[in-house]
Amino acid sequence: MRNFFLWFVLFLVAAFWGGAFAAIKFVLDFISPTELLVYRFMPTAIICIIVILVFYRRDSVRLFRKHWLIIMVMNLLMLFGYHLVLNIGETVLPSGPAGLIIGTYPIFTIFLAPFFINEKLTPGKVIGGIIGFAGTAFLMLMGSQHEGAELNIEPSQWVLFSLITLIAPIAAAVQTIIAKPYVTGENRHGVKFDPIHLNMLYMAPAAVLLIPFMLNGPSRNLSEFPMAFWLALGFLVIFCTLGAYIGWLWAVARIGAGRVAVTAYVIPLFALAYARVWLGEPIGLPTIVGAVCIIAGVILANAGGKLNDG
């Protein structure tokens, strides 16, 4: 029963993160990418600060003094390298393809890890990565002639905003690589962060960093927004940001990051399902081929690492 509940939580995490792409696309019809960043992460950061003050106050002061640079780098990568870039990408790119491109994040993590931490790049990882990147390239180039044409998106715009979106999984991969030694304790300081505590610490500074973006005020009167906008925004804040991250970290603490990584295989599928059902986005051959190659590439890269490393 315990294992069932754990995997049920991971299923919900994948469903929430997969739905985030459609919710972002919908909300961007009303506000700008930077406004979405503020509306999503200012309340998240405030909640994180409250949790830190209640549960982690003493340890947080000590850890932030010693490791403030790492914490701030993780925050900047999360806020601006991943979420702001994804928001900008989805101003043009449909949510389904955006979700597939973000799905390459585990492959980037595997390929970048040897340059930062002691992880080998095995043949299995390389083969999986090549397949995944080939699927991404096919989606970025051929999607403009099929799904892009159906949505009246210029081919040059499709390719440009696909490349912009591709920055986000790279930023997420770098953030993961930076965080891993501090979660496992395998760093030169010998410090080991509780995963949930670390998550709260690097999200909390957003409450300060986003203040300059708030000074200009909203571009539209908030009372003009329909209830659907607030429901989508609430879904992003409560379920996709706070709920999903806590659920994922809770699962990591119990069964390890390797087994929890299975969520990466199904998030793109949820992204496509939400895109089709909620937003009515077309799913053509480039999207299907891209999805198959990206998911297969992630699976093979992870399996290749396990087979060759252990």
Rosetta blueprint (number, residue, H / E / L):
1 M L
2 R H
3 N H
4 F H
5 F H
6 L H
7 W H
8 F H
9 V H
10 L H
11 F H
12 L H
13 V H
14 A H
15 A H
16 F H
17 W H
18 G H
19 G H
20 A H
21 F H
22 A H
23 A H
24 I H
25 K H
26 F H
27 V H
28 L L
29 D L
30 F L
31 I L
32 S L
33 P H
34 T H
35 E H
36 L H
37 L H
38 V H
39 Y H
40 R H
41 F H
42 M H
43 P H
44 T H
45 A H
46 I H
47 I H
48 C H
49 I H
50 I H
51 V H
52 I H
53 L H
54 V H
55 F H
56 Y L
57 R H
58 R H
59 D H
60 S H
61 V H
62 R H
63 L H
64 F H
65 R H
66 K H
67 H H
68 W H
69 L H
70 I H
71 I H
72 M H
73 V H
74 M H
75 N H
76 L H
77 L H
78 M H
79 L H
80 F H
81 G H
82 Y H
83 H H
84 L H
85 V H
86 L H
87 N H
88 I H
89 G H
90 E L
91 T L
92 V L
93 L L
94 P L
95 S H
96 G H
97 P H
98 A H
99 G H
100 L H
101 I H
102 I H
103 G L
104 T L
105 Y H
106 P H
107 I H
108 F H
109 T H
110 I H
111 F H
112 L H
113 A H
114 P H
115 F H
116 F H
117 I L
118 N L
119 E L
120 K L
121 L L
122 T L
123 P H
124 G H
125 K H
126 V H
127 I H
128 G H
129 G H
130 I H
131 I H
132 G H
133 F H
134 A H
135 G H
136 T H
137 A H
138 F H
139 L H
140 M H
141 L H
142 M H
143 G H
144 S H
145 Q H
146 H L
147 E H
148 G H
149 A H
150 E H
151 L L
152 N L
153 I L
154 E L
155 P H
156 S H
157 Q H
158 W H
159 V H
160 L H
161 F H
162 S H
163 L H
164 I H
165 T H
166 L H
167 I H
168 A H
169 P H
170 I H
171 A H
172 A H
173 A H
174 V H
175 Q H
176 T H
177 I H
178 I H
179 A H
180 K H
181 P H
182 Y H
183 V H
184 T H
185 G L
186 E L
187 N L
188 R L
189 H L
190 G L
191 V L
192 K L
193 F L
194 D L
195 P H
196 I H
197 H H
198 L H
199 N H
200 M H
201 L H
202 Y H
203 M H
204 A L
205 P L
206 A H
207 A H
208 V H
209 L H
210 L L
211 I H
212 P H
213 F H
214 M H
215 L L
216 N L
217 G L
218 P L
219 S L
220 R L
221 N L
222 L H
223 S H
224 E H
225 F L
226 P L
227 M H
228 A H
229 F H
230 W H
231 L H
232 A H
233 L H
234 G H
235 F H
236 L H
237 V H
238 I H
239 F H
240 C H
241 T H
242 L H
243 G H
244 A H
245 Y H
246 I H
247 G H
248 W H
249 L H
250 W H
251 A H
252 V H
253 A H
254 R H
255 I H
256 G L
257 A H
258 G H
259 R H
260 V H
261 A L
262 V L
263 T H
264 A H
265 Y H
266 V H
267 I H
268 P H
269 L H
270 F H
271 A H
272 L H
273 A H
274 Y H
275 A H
276 R H
277 V H
278 W L
279 L L
280 G L
281 E L
282 P L
283 I L
284 G L
285 L H
286 P H
287 T H
288 I H
289 V H
290 G H
291 A H
292 V H
293 C H
294 I H
295 I H
296 A H
297 G H
298 V H
299 I H
300 L H
301 A H
302 N H
303 A H
304 G H
305 G H
306 K H
307 L H
308 N H
309 D H
310 G L
